[in-house]
Amino acid sequence: MVRPASLLIQQRQEPYKLSLFDQLTPSTYAPLVLFYASRNDDPYTRIIRLKESLSQTLDLYYPLSGRVVDNLFVHRFHEGVPFFEAQVNCPISDFLKHHEIESLMNHLLPCKPFNKEDLRAPVLACQVSVFSCGGIALGISFSHKLIDGGTAKGLNDTWSSFSRGDASGVVPPVLGEASHFFPPRQSFPQNHLSLMESIWFTEGNYITRRFLFDAKAIASLKAKAAIGNPEAKPSRIETLSCFIWKCCMSATKALGSPKSSILVEAVNLRHRTKPPMSDASISNNFWWAVAMAQPTDEKKELHDQLNLLNEAIALYDTDYTHSLQGEEGADAMGEFLNQLEEFVTLEKPDIFAFTSWLGLTKLNFGWGEPFWVGLMGKVGPAFKNLTVFIETKDGKGIEAWITLDEARMKILEHDSNFLAFCSPNAKLISSL
């Protein structure tokens, strides 16, 4: 167990308050695995350095060392972060040659990814796996109850900076800002909590597969997404989200059960509040942009899907985000959840979620940058249809880690329109 280096931090009595969005986000682990090549050193000295620098990091990010209490606050900062060590009896190069590398990823993680967890589970957990060649994999499980992409980035940047002895890269977190902008509720209507859990967790046999979109394919799809609007400049993530959503809708139709469909895309709220929040503000400072489509929309073009998503995201650039702030924000959120519950109850739509974890390929803990960043294997038994985007090492391509129910995944894996733009299980090229 790794704890904050300072005893004063461990014994801190003032709890860390959750935000409104923390309260509505279930306790489940988002995964990350960083692969580092072997070097002319003892890999176990790296483990010592990782533990010591994590302890330093927890002095700043101490809420991540505590435990959630009553879905209201984090306390008991002395509890610490579980830190596991494992040995893998093969070279890292052999491990990565496996034709379905996703099936092995969970062995490198300290916690099962995207599984329903007890509210009192650790907020953060780590595992270092040492391969026979001396290469290592650093697996990190981030509890989404408190950690969004922005929080994870600040944590990772600070931890890696302390580890390599470069204080200039430390990102001191802004604590308490999230609960100031989005105050927690003492209690939530049970139907709202049940709704959020049902959106995150639906029983099914889910499969995770990795698909590589190279720079050429992304450029081609972006051109398709801009048809009819020459001034449009769709981002890579928006374009790929809509393309995959469209293909998933086609898969649903092929199963003979076309239905309404919802795309939910994570939107960072830090720069959309009034006044803007700090980039270093920790907690779940994001919410979901919701784009809705009818079964017949599957026939529409990519730029039509993109328009739906853009309209959903644009909502957060209006006074709507401001309406979620302050003590009245819970009422505005309640209205949103009531409308969503009504739609979900009546339409029973398919829900496809998208998020991106970018900027991870540069994390240098003192022994170079990772040559590859992986995600996860089997999830469930209850989860949802989720796509996570990760940049390739050169920054030009995107790996889409797609989790779908088994029936849809089988169709997607044989969809010629989908495969025209991506490569499934692309070979991993490293400098090993």
C-alpha positions, -999 to 999 in steps of 0.1 A, spaced: 0 0 0 14 34 -10 4 63 12 10 101 12 46 108 23 34 134 48 19 121 81 -1 154 83 -18 146 50 -26 110 62 -41 124 94 -60 152 77 -95 155 93 -112 178 68 -130 156 42 -129 162 5 -164 170 -8 -177 152 -39 -192 173 -67 -226 168 -82 -211 149 -112 -190 127 -88 -222 117 -71 -239 107 -103 -209 87 -116 -208 51 -105 -179 35 -87 -161 17 -115 -124 15 -127 -112 30 -159 -80 12 -170 -47 22 -185 -16 1 -193 18 17 -202 44 -4 -218 81 4 -213 111 -13 -230 139 -30 -211 170 -9 -202 204 -15 -187 191 -14 -151 173 -35 -125 136 -32 -132 129 -35 -95 148 -2 -89 121 13 -112 94 -1 -89 110 15 -59 112 48 -77 75 45 -88 64 39 -52 84 67 -38 73 92 -64 37 81 -61 39 88 -23 51 123 -31 23 127 -56 -3 117 -31 8 146 -8 -7 168 -35 -35 145 -48 -44 132 -13 -81 127 -21 -70 98 -43 -55 81 -13 -88 81 6 -121 63 5 -156 76 -5 -181 79 23 -219 79 18 -215 93 -18 -209 127 -2 -172 130 5 -137 114 6 -120 107 39 -95 84 56 -66 95 35 -43 72 54 -59 42 36 -36 46 6 -33 32 -29 -29 -6 -34 3 -13 -54 9 -48 -68 39 -64 -83 38 -93 -108 62 -113 -130 55 -124 -166 75 -154 -177 81 -142 -213 97 -113 -231 75 -83 -236 78 -87 -274 63 -122 -272 34 -110 -251 26 -83 -276 26 -107 -305 -6 -124 -293 -32 -121 -321 -58 -109 -296 -38 -88 -272 -69 -74 -256 -77 -108 -241 -45 -106 -220 -46 -70 -209 -66 -75 -177 -37 -96 -163 -17 -64 -162 -43 -44 -143 -48 -43 -105 -86 -42 -108 -111 -55 -133 -120 -28 -157 -155 -12 -157 -170 -36 -132 -195 -25 -106 -175 -17 -75 -183 -10 -39 -185 27 -31 -158 21 -4 -133 7 -29 -99 24 -34 -100 55 -56 -67 45 -73 -48 12 -77 -15 3 -95 3 -28 -107 38 -32 -122 44 -63 -143 80 -72 -150 87 -93 -181 116 -117 -184 135 -93 -207 134 -65 -181 106 -45 -198 77 -35 -176 40 -27 -179 25 -1 -155 -12 -8 -151 -34 18 -134 -70 16 -124 -87 50 -119 -120 51 -100 -144 71 -122 -162 80 -89 -136 108 -86 -112 107 -116 -120 119 -150 -96 123 -180 -84 157 -168 -78 145 -133 -59 114 -146 -37 136 -168 -27 159 -139 -20 129 -117 1 111 -144 20 142 -153 29 149 -117 38 113 -108 60 109 -138 77 143 -131 85 134 -95 98 100 -107 122 115 -132 132 143 -109 118 171 -130 97 194 -108 88 216 -138 63 191 -149 44 189 -116 7 199 -119 -5 210 -84 -42 201 -83 -69 226 -76 -89 210 -48 -125 218 -40 -132 238 -71 -155 211 -85 -177 210 -55 -178 248 -54 -190 251 -90 -212 220 -88 -222 215 -51 -233 180 -41 -268 171 -30 -274 156 4 -295 129 -13 -306 120 -48 -340 106 -59 -334 69 -62 -348 68 -98 -320 92 -109 -293 70 -94 -309 39 -108 -311 56 -143 -273 64 -142 -265 29 -131 -286 14 -159 -269 36 -185 -235 25 -173 -243 -12 -166 -265 -34 -187 -262 -72 -185 -247 -88 -216 -217 -106 -231 -194 -77 -240 -164 -80 -263 -135 -55 -265 -116 -51 -297 -89 -27 -309 -91 -10 -343 -64 13 -358 -74 43 -378 -43 57 -395 -38 94 -406 -50 87 -442 -82 71 -431 -89 98 -405 -84 125 -432 -107 107 -455 -135 104 -429 -130 141 -419 -136 151 -455 -168 130 -456 -179 146 -424 -174 181 -438 -195 175 -470 -221 203 -474 -202 226 -451 -168 236 -464 -161 257 -433 -167 228 -410 -136 215 -392 -146 184 -374 -121 170 -349 -107 135 -352 -126 123 -322 -159 138 -333 -155 123 -368 -145 88 -355 -173 88 -329 -200 95 -355 -185 70 -380 -184 42 -354 -219 52 -342 -233 50 -377 -217 15 -382 -231 3 -349 -266 15 -360 -261 -6 -392 -251 -36 -370 -283 -32 -350 -304 -31 -382 -286 -62 -395 -297 -80 -363 -333 -73 -373 -340 -51 -343 -336 -14 -354 -344 10 -327 -337 45 -315 -300 52 -308 -282 76 -285 -246 87 -288 -231 101 -256 -198 119 -258 -178 131 -228 -175 169 -227 -149 186 -206 -167 214 -187 -136 231 -173 -135 259 -199 -173 261 -203 -182 273 -168 -186 310 -159 -159 318 -149 -138 291 -164 -124 264 -141 -87 256 -138 -73 228 -161 -59 214 -128 -93 211 -111 -97 175 -100 -129 154 -99 -155 146 -126 -156 180 -144 -173 165 -174 -207 155 -185 -223 138 -214 -234 154 -247 -264 134 -258 -272 130 -295 -304 111 -305 -312 93 -337 -341 73 -351 -337 39 -368 -341 55 -402 -311 78 -395 -288 49 -402 -292 57 -439 -281 93 -434 -246 104 -443 -217 109 -419 -220 147 -419 -257 143 -408 -246 123 -378 -219 149 -371 -245 177 -371 -264 158 -344 -233 155 -322 -223 191 -328 -257 203 -317 -254 182 -285 -220 196 -277 -229 232 -286 -255 230 -258 -227 232 -233 -213 264 -249 -245 282 -240 -259 293 -207 -269 256 -201 -235 249 -184 -240 279 -162 -275 266 -152 -258 235 -138 -236 256 -115 -243 265 -79 -271 254 -56 -297 255 -83 -276 232 -105 -291 201 -89 -326 212 -100 -314 217 -136 -297 183 -135 -328 168 -121 -348 181 -151 -323 167 -175 -324 133 -159 -362 133 -158 -363 139 -196 -336 113 -202 -354 88 -181 -387 94 -200 -370 89 -233 -351 57 -222 -383 42 -207 -404 49 -237 -379 42 -265 -355 17 -248 -327 30 -271 -293 16 -278 -267 37 -260 -232 41 -274 -207 61 -253 -174 77 -265 -145 92 -247 -108 99 -254 -77 94 -234 -51 115 -253 -16 127 -244 -5 95 -227 23 85 -251 47 110 -235 46 98 -199 83 95 -190 90 82 -155 127 84 -159 133 55 -184 119 69 -216 84 72 -230 61 42 -233 64 25 -267 27 15 -265 -4 24 -245 -30 -3 -240 -64 -4 -223 -83 -35 -213 -97 -69 -220 -130 -84 -209 -154 -62 -191 -187 -70 -174 -207 -90 -169 -226 -58 -169 -214 -27 -187 -223 -7 -218 -213 -1 -254 -182 21 -251 -154 33 -273 -122 48 -259 -98 66 -283 -60 65 -277 -34 82 -298 -8 62 -316 29 67 -306 35 91 -336 4 111 -327 -10 108 -362 -33 77 -358 -60 68 -334 -66 34 -318 -103 28 -310 -109 4 -282 -144 -6 -289 -166 -26 -264 -198 -39 -278 -222 -67 -270 -210 -99 -288 -237 -99 -315 -230 -64 -327 -192 -69 -325 -194 -100 -348 -212 -79 -374 -189 -49 -370 -158 -71 -374 -171 -81 -409 -185 -48 -420 -166 -39 -452 -176 -3 -449 -161 -1 -414 -130 -21 -423 -123 1 -453 -111 27 -428 -94 8 -401 -73 -23 -393 -84 -47 -366 -57 -60 -342 -30 -40 -360 5 -54 -353 23 -35 -325 55 -19 -338 80 -11 -310 116 -2 -307 124 -33 -287 
